Amino acid sequence: MFNFTFEVEHIVPTARGGADDPSNLALACRACNARKGDAGTVLDAETGETVALFDPRSDRWAEHFEHDPDSGAVNGLTAVGRATVVRLDMNHPLQLTARLLWVQLRLFP
């Protein structure tokens, strides 16, 4: 799963009552979409709080995440960010390799 193509994913999964309406759709890499599955909420291990996954339509990336340009890692700054990073396995070695390449190509952040 190297993330060259994107998929249209449901922010709120249809299995959880999410609509096929454009306001509930976003682009996601195949790996993240597969890891998300039908999850709508996840546990933040630091606080023990159950939180919603990051919503690209209403949440601000910079509020919930930071990027380490040396390692390629994405770090969660909030419960939502931390839980999303873990659920989507955003720092899997393949993701880090891809992200570092994207940085060199000026495609990320």
Secondary structure, 3 states (H helix, E strand, C coil): CCCCCEEEEECCCHHHCCCCCHHHEEEEEHHHHHHHCCCCEEECCCCCCEEECCCCCCCCHHHHEEECCCCCCEEECCHHHHHHHHHCCCCCHHHHHHHHHHHHCCCCC
